[in-house]
Amino acid sequence: MAISVQNCPYCRANSVAFSAVKAWRIENDRRALLICGSCGEGIVREWFGNSDIVQMQGNIENLTIMLGRQWPEAPNGAAPKDTPENVAKFFCQGTSSLEIGNFDAAGMMFRKSLETATKILDPNLAGKPLFKRIDNLASAGKLTADMAEWAHEVRLGGNDAAHEDEPFSLESAEDLKNFVENFLTYAFTLPSVVRRREGRSETTIAE
């Protein structure tokens, strides 16, 4: 039986039908294995109700069962901590687009968050191409050499004329997301952690 549950955390199919193939209990909690009708991957969901989920069919909102926790959990779409507000906003728009399968929109927003972040890190580089900005930030010690090398391995979008008319795939959008997420962590989160730690140390010494 198929249940229209949610977006798939694997293939990002939107409101895809999952098949409940097995149900069991862990003490008083119920679990069910649901298989995505699009990619065939499985998730485990906690569920509640008096009916047998394996026998249910239709939209989950119209059924006599409810779903609870999920394993694996749905991806967290938030930007890394201490990311500047406008950069974080663009990143979140990218993850939202990725989750509903709009890979081109996701790629554009991840790129926009990266563009904005590099301009914040060094406004003097604003007129340079994105790859050059990343290389210069690495040369200045604001990014690692490995990060700059990684930038050349992922598709940043719009830089290669041969790819301008090709849509983003799930894989290319996820590659870009992973790069930008790590970029923001290194550029903003880690320096903020160090500054807060230094601030606590100075307070302790003063006392």
C-alpha positions in Angstrom: 0.0 0.0 0.0 1.3 3.5 -0.8 1.0 6.6 1.4 1.7 10.1 0.1 3.9 11.2 3.0 6.4 13.9 2.3 9.5 15.0 0.3 12.1 12.2 0.0 15.3 13.1 2.0 17.3 11.1 -0.6 16.0 12.0 -4.1 14.1 15.2 -3.0 11.0 14.0 -4.9 8.1 16.3 -3.8 5.2 14.7 -1.9 6.1 11.3 -3.2 4.2 8.1 -2.3 6.0 5.8 0.1 5.1 2.2 0.6 4.9 1.0 4.2 6.5 -2.5 4.0 7.0 -3.4 7.6 5.8 -2.2 11.0 7.1 -3.1 14.5 7.1 -1.9 18.1 10.0 -0.8 20.4 8.4 -1.1 23.8 5.4 1.2 23.5 6.6 3.1 20.4 5.6 2.1 16.9 8.0 2.2 13.9 7.4 1.6 10.2 9.8 1.1 7.3 8.7 3.3 4.3 10.1 2.9 0.8 10.2 5.9 -1.6 8.3 5.2 -4.8 10.7 7.4 -6.7 14.2 6.2 -5.7 13.6 3.1 -3.7 15.4 4.4 -0.6 14.0 3.7 2.9 13.2 5.8 5.9 11.9 4.8 9.3 9.0 6.7 10.8 7.3 6.7 14.2 3.6 6.4 13.8 0.4 6.6 15.9 -3.1 5.2 15.3 -5.3 2.2 15.6 -5.1 1.1 12.0 -2.3 -1.0 10.4 0.0 1.4 8.6 1.1 -1.4 6.2 -2.5 -1.6 5.0 -3.1 2.1 4.6 -3.3 3.9 1.3 -3.9 7.5 0.3 -2.8 11.0 1.5 -1.5 10.9 5.0 -3.7 13.9 5.9 -6.8 11.9 5.1 -5.8 8.7 7.0 -6.5 7.7 10.6 -2.8 7.6 11.5 -0.2 10.2 12.3 3.5 10.3 11.8 6.1 11.3 14.3 9.9 11.2 14.3 11.9 10.2 11.3 15.2 8.4 10.7 17.3 9.6 9.0 16.2 13.1 10.1 15.2 15.6 7.4 18.3 17.7 6.5 18.7 21.0 8.4 18.5 23.9 6.0 20.0 26.5 8.3 23.3 28.3 7.5 26.3 27.7 9.8 26.2 29.7 13.0 27.5 33.3 12.9 27.0 33.5 9.1 26.0 37.1 8.3 22.2 37.6 8.0 21.9 38.2 4.3 24.3 35.4 3.4 22.4 33.0 5.7 19.1 34.1 4.1 20.4 33.2 0.6 21.8 29.9 1.9 18.4 29.0 3.4 16.6 29.8 0.2 19.0 27.5 -1.6 18.4 24.6 0.9 14.6 25.2 0.6 14.8 25.0 -3.2 16.9 21.9 -2.9 14.5 20.1 -0.7 11.6 20.6 -3.1 13.6 19.5 -6.2 14.3 23.0 -7.7 17.9 22.3 -8.3 18.6 25.3 -10.6 17.1 27.7 -8.1 19.1 26.0 -5.4 22.4 26.3 -7.3 21.7 30.0 -8.0 21.0 30.8 -4.3 24.0 28.9 -3.0 26.2 30.8 -5.5 24.6 34.1 -4.4 25.4 33.3 -0.7 29.0 32.5 -1.7 29.3 35.7 -3.8 28.0 37.8 -1.0 30.2 36.1 1.6 33.4 36.7 -0.4 32.5 40.4 -0.7 32.0 40.7 3.0 35.4 39.0 3.7 37.2 41.4 1.4 35.2 44.2 -0.3 38.3 45.0 -2.4 37.8 41.8 -4.4 34.2 42.6 -5.4 35.1 43.3 -9.0 37.0 40.0 -9.5 35.5 36.7 -10.8 34.3 34.4 -8.0 37.1 31.9 -8.5 39.7 34.7 -8.3 38.2 36.0 -5.1 38.4 32.6 -3.5 42.0 32.2 -4.6 42.9 35.6 -3.3 41.2 34.9 0.1 43.3 31.7 0.3 46.5 33.6 -0.5 45.6 36.1 2.2 45.1 33.3 4.8 41.4 33.8 5.1 40.7 30.4 3.6 42.7 27.2 3.4 44.5 26.2 0.1 42.4 23.0 0.2 39.2 25.1 0.3 40.4 27.0 -2.8 41.2 23.8 -4.6 37.8 22.4 -3.7 36.2 25.5 -5.2 37.7 24.5 -8.6 36.3 21.0 -8.3 32.7 22.0 -7.7 30.3 23.6 -10.2 29.8 27.2 -9.0 27.4 27.9 -11.9 27.8 30.6 -14.6 31.6 30.5 -14.8 31.9 27.9 -17.5 30.2 28.9 -20.7 29.8 25.3 -21.7 27.6 24.7 -18.7 25.5 27.8 -18.7 22.5 26.1 -20.5 22.8 22.8 -18.6 20.4 22.4 -15.6 21.7 21.6 -12.2 21.3 18.0 -11.2 20.7 16.9 -7.6 24.3 15.9 -7.3 25.7 19.2 -8.6 23.4 21.2 -6.4 24.3 19.1 -3.3 28.0 19.4 -4.1 27.7 23.2 -4.2 25.7 23.2 -1.0 28.3 21.2 0.8 31.1 23.4 -0.4 29.3 26.7 0.5 28.3 25.2 4.0 32.0 24.4 4.7 33.1 27.7 3.3 30.8 29.6 5.6 31.8 27.5 8.6 35.5 28.2 8.0 35.0 31.9 7.1 32.5 32.9 9.8 31.7 30.2 12.4 35.3 29.2 13.4 36.6 32.8 13.7 33.6 33.7 15.9 34.3 30.7 18.2 37.9 31.8 18.6 36.9 35.4 19.3 34.4 34.3 22.0 37.0 32.1 23.6 39.5 34.9 23.6 37.0 37.2 25.2 36.3 34.7 28.0 40.1 34.4 28.6 40.5 38.1 28.8 37.7 38.3 31.3 39.2 35.6 33.4 42.6 37.3 33.5 41.0 40.6 34.4 39.2 39.0 37.4 
